[in-house]
Amino acid sequence: MALIEVCDLKKEFKHQNREKSFLGTVKGLIKREYEIKSAVDNISFSINRGEIVGYIGPNGAGKSTTIKILVGILVPTSINAKIIVIQN
């Protein structure tokens, strides 16, 4: 029985494109252009009782974002997750 089961976790951030000139700043106030950046893209895993796991990857891979979603600090774009807490 999996204590933590995550299927297709996805988190996207909306990032505003900005120009560095003064005219670009004024244009940005009138019409904003956005770019969608994917921090976590379709991650799936499960952790069973008694397992010891390590969550490793390169910088910018979405490790911290995944943990923040699981503990409730960030809201995911889409997720199918099941977290079971068993107290002894």
Contacts in CASP RR format, 6 or more apart in sequence:
PFRMAT RR
TARGET T0000
AUTHOR 0000-0000-0000
METHOD contacts of the structure
MODEL  1
MALIEVCDLKKEFKHQNREKSFLGTVKGLIKREYEIKSAVDNISFSINRG
EIVGYIGPNGAGKSTTIKILVGILVPTSINAKIIVIQN
1 48 0 8 1.000
1 49 0 8 1.000
1 84 0 8 1.000
2 46 0 8 1.000
2 47 0 8 1.000
2 48 0 8 1.000
2 82 0 8 1.000
2 84 0 8 1.000
3 47 0 8 1.000
3 48 0 8 1.000
3 49 0 8 1.000
3 83 0 8 1.000
3 84 0 8 1.000
3 85 0 8 1.000
3 86 0 8 1.000
4 45 0 8 1.000
4 46 0 8 1.000
4 47 0 8 1.000
4 70 0 8 1.000
4 82 0 8 1.000
4 83 0 8 1.000
4 84 0 8 1.000
5 45 0 8 1.000
5 46 0 8 1.000
5 47 0 8 1.000
5 81 0 8 1.000
5 82 0 8 1.000
5 83 0 8 1.000
6 43 0 8 1.000
6 44 0 8 1.000
6 45 0 8 1.000
6 46 0 8 1.000
6 66 0 8 1.000
6 70 0 8 1.000
6 79 0 8 1.000
6 80 0 8 1.000
6 81 0 8 1.000
6 82 0 8 1.000
7 44 0 8 1.000
7 79 0 8 1.000
7 80 0 8 1.000
7 81 0 8 1.000
8 42 0 8 1.000
8 43 0 8 1.000
8 44 0 8 1.000
8 78 0 8 1.000
8 79 0 8 1.000
8 80 0 8 1.000
9 40 0 8 1.000
9 42 0 8 1.000
9 43 0 8 1.000
9 44 0 8 1.000
9 66 0 8 1.000
9 69 0 8 1.000
9 76 0 8 1.000
9 78 0 8 1.000
9 79 0 8 1.000
9 81 0 8 1.000
10 38 0 8 1.000
10 40 0 8 1.000
10 41 0 8 1.000
10 42 0 8 1.000
10 43 0 8 1.000
10 76 0 8 1.000
10 77 0 8 1.000
10 78 0 8 1.000
10 79 0 8 1.000
11 38 0 8 1.000
11 39 0 8 1.000
11 40 0 8 1.000
11 65 0 8 1.000
11 69 0 8 1.000
11 74 0 8 1.000
11 76 0 8 1.000
11 77 0 8 1.000
12 36 0 8 1.000
12 37 0 8 1.000
12 38 0 8 1.000
12 39 0 8 1.000
12 77 0 8 1.000
13 36 0 8 1.000
13 37 0 8 1.000
13 39 0 8 1.000
14 34 0 8 1.000
14 35 0 8 1.000
14 36 0 8 1.000
14 37 0 8 1.000
15 34 0 8 1.000
15 35 0 8 1.000
15 36 0 8 1.000
15 37 0 8 1.000
16 32 0 8 1.000
16 33 0 8 1.000
16 34 0 8 1.000
16 35 0 8 1.000
17 33 0 8 1.000
17 34 0 8 1.000
17 35 0 8 1.000
18 24 0 8 1.000
18 25 0 8 1.000
18 28 0 8 1.000
19 25 0 8 1.000
19 27 0 8 1.000
19 28 0 8 1.000
39 60 0 8 1.000
39 62 0 8 1.000
39 65 0 8 1.000
40 62 0 8 1.000
40 65 0 8 1.000
40 66 0 8 1.000
40 69 0 8 1.000
40 76 0 8 1.000
43 66 0 8 1.000
47 53 0 8 1.000
49 86 0 8 1.000
55 63 0 8 1.000
55 66 0 8 1.000
55 67 0 8 1.000
56 63 0 8 1.000
57 63 0 8 1.000
65 74 0 8 1.000
68 74 0 8 1.000
69 75 0 8 1.000
69 76 0 8 1.000
69 79 0 8 1.000
70 81 0 8 1.000
70 83 0 8 1.000
END
